[in-house]
Amino acid sequence: MQTSLTEESPNSSVSPTVPALRNGALFACIAVLSLAGVIVSGISLQRHFAKSATEFCDFSQRFSCDVVNRSEYSSIMGIPVAGIGVAGYAFLLLMATLWRGRSETPIRLLSAAIAGLAFALYLTYIEGYVLTTWCILCLISLLLIALISLFAIAVKVKGARA
């Protein structure tokens, strides 16, 4: 009798890829959300370096991507925050796709997602209380990293029970 990778039998050893197979839908959701994050952060990065104002996400003085993306808070040590976002989301995408079968991926994925969420919450605080201007792209990014964090928690919890 042949045993499938998703079922354990008392006499067989479980492959290290079993958690990845069991969490396939969760990893797929994280991958799609990460790809969306790369795109949103890429648009923000383009707006950071743009010479002219844009109208697609500038609705008023309270809602202006340009004000936020060109503020003194839009770079850390000369590195655009949006560029950090592109790199962070790309790393999450890499873990959710190419590295999803590795045993250490669930904890690394969760750690990276929580770090990204903490950073996004800090930036949201800056928008709301320092700049008093909201960036729609930044809020979308906050939603994406929050969802990725929830899915990463589910991957970790489900993997721990596997």
C-alpha positions as CSV (number, residue, x, y, z in Angstrom):
1,M,0.0,0.0,0.0
2,Q,1.3,3.4,-0.9
3,T,1.1,6.3,1.6
4,S,0.4,9.8,0.3
5,L,2.6,12.7,1.5
6,T,-0.3,14.2,3.4
7,E,-1.1,11.2,5.5
8,E,1.0,9.7,8.2
9,S,1.3,6.0,8.9
10,P,2.8,4.6,12.1
11,N,5.7,3.0,10.1
12,S,6.6,5.8,7.8
13,S,8.6,8.9,8.3
14,V,7.0,12.2,7.3
15,S,8.8,14.2,4.6
16,P,9.8,17.7,5.6
17,T,7.6,19.0,2.8
18,V,4.4,17.8,4.4
19,P,3.7,21.0,6.3
20,A,4.2,22.9,3.0
21,L,1.6,20.6,1.3
22,R,-0.9,21.0,4.2
23,N,-0.4,24.7,4.2
24,G,-0.5,25.1,0.4
25,A,-3.5,27.3,0.3
26,L,-2.1,29.5,3.0
27,F,1.2,29.9,1.3
28,A,-0.6,30.7,-2.0
29,C,-2.6,33.5,-0.3
30,I,0.6,34.9,1.2
31,A,2.3,34.7,-2.2
32,V,-0.6,36.6,-3.9
33,L,-0.7,39.2,-1.2
34,S,3.1,39.6,-1.3
35,L,3.0,40.1,-5.0
36,A,0.3,42.8,-4.5
37,G,2.6,44.4,-1.9
38,V,5.5,44.4,-4.4
39,I,3.3,46.2,-6.9
40,V,1.9,48.7,-4.4
41,S,5.3,49.5,-3.0
42,G,6.7,49.7,-6.5
43,I,4.1,52.4,-7.4
44,S,5.0,54.2,-4.1
45,L,8.7,54.0,-5.0
46,Q,8.0,55.5,-8.5
47,R,6.0,58.3,-6.8
48,H,8.9,58.9,-4.4
49,F,11.2,59.7,-7.3
50,A,8.7,61.4,-9.6
51,K,9.3,65.0,-10.5
52,S,5.7,65.9,-11.0
53,A,2.6,65.6,-8.8
54,T,0.1,62.8,-9.5
55,E,-3.7,62.9,-9.2
56,F,-4.5,59.2,-9.0
57,C,-4.1,59.1,-5.2
58,D,-4.1,62.7,-4.2
59,F,-7.7,63.5,-3.2
60,S,-7.1,66.4,-0.7
61,Q,-4.6,67.8,1.7
62,R,-5.6,65.0,4.1
63,F,-5.3,62.2,1.5
64,S,-2.1,62.7,-0.6
65,C,0.4,60.1,-1.6
66,D,2.7,62.7,-2.9
67,V,2.9,64.6,0.4
68,V,3.7,61.3,2.3
69,N,6.0,59.8,-0.3
70,R,8.1,63.0,-0.5
71,S,8.1,63.9,3.2
72,E,11.3,63.7,5.4
73,Y,9.9,60.4,6.7
74,S,9.8,58.8,3.3
75,S,13.5,57.7,3.6
76,I,15.6,56.0,6.2
77,M,19.3,56.7,6.0
78,G,18.8,57.6,2.3
79,I,16.8,54.5,1.5
80,P,13.2,55.1,0.3
81,V,10.7,53.5,2.6
82,A,8.9,52.2,-0.5
83,G,12.1,50.5,-1.6
84,I,12.2,48.7,1.8
85,G,8.6,47.7,1.1
86,V,9.5,46.2,-2.3
87,A,12.4,44.3,-0.8
88,G,10.3,43.1,2.2
89,Y,7.4,41.9,0.1
90,A,9.7,40.2,-2.4
91,F,11.3,38.4,0.5
92,L,7.9,37.2,1.8
93,L,7.0,36.1,-1.7
94,L,10.3,34.1,-2.0
95,M,9.6,32.4,1.3
96,A,6.0,31.6,0.4
97,T,7.0,30.1,-2.9
98,L,10.5,28.8,-3.4
99,W,11.3,28.2,0.3
100,R,7.9,27.0,1.5
101,G,9.1,23.4,1.9
102,R,11.9,24.3,4.4
103,S,11.2,23.4,8.0
104,E,12.4,26.9,9.2
105,T,10.2,28.8,6.8
106,P,7.0,29.1,9.0
107,I,8.9,30.9,11.9
108,R,10.9,33.0,9.5
109,L,7.8,33.9,7.5
110,L,6.0,34.8,10.7
111,S,8.9,36.9,12.0
112,A,9.3,38.8,8.8
113,A,5.6,39.5,8.5
114,I,5.3,40.7,12.1
115,A,8.4,42.9,11.6
116,G,6.8,44.3,8.5
117,L,3.5,44.9,10.3
118,A,5.3,46.7,13.1
119,F,7.1,49.0,10.6
120,A,3.8,49.7,8.7
121,L,2.1,50.6,12.0
122,Y,4.9,53.0,12.8
123,L,4.6,54.6,9.4
124,T,0.8,54.8,9.8
125,Y,1.3,56.6,13.1
126,I,3.6,59.1,11.3
127,E,1.0,59.7,8.7
128,G,-1.8,60.2,11.2
129,Y,-0.1,62.1,13.9
130,V,2.9,63.8,12.4
131,L,2.1,64.5,8.8
132,T,-1.7,64.5,9.4
133,T,-2.0,63.3,5.8
134,W,-2.9,59.8,4.6
135,C,-1.5,57.9,1.7
136,I,-3.9,55.5,0.1
137,L,-1.1,53.3,-1.2
138,C,0.4,53.1,2.3
139,L,-3.0,52.1,3.8
140,I,-3.4,49.4,1.2
141,S,0.1,48.2,2.1
142,L,-0.8,48.2,5.8
143,L,-3.9,46.0,5.0
144,L,-1.7,43.6,2.9
145,I,0.9,43.1,5.6
146,A,-1.8,42.7,8.2
147,L,-3.4,39.9,6.1
148,I,0.0,38.3,5.4
149,S,0.7,38.3,9.2
150,L,-2.6,36.6,9.9
151,F,-1.9,34.0,7.2
152,A,1.7,33.5,8.6
153,I,0.2,32.9,12.1
154,A,-2.1,30.3,10.6
155,V,0.8,28.6,8.8
156,K,2.8,28.5,12.0
157,V,-0.1,27.2,14.1
158,K,-1.1,24.6,11.5
159,G,2.5,23.5,11.1
160,A,2.9,23.1,14.8
161,R,0.0,20.7,14.9
162,A,1.2,18.7,11.9
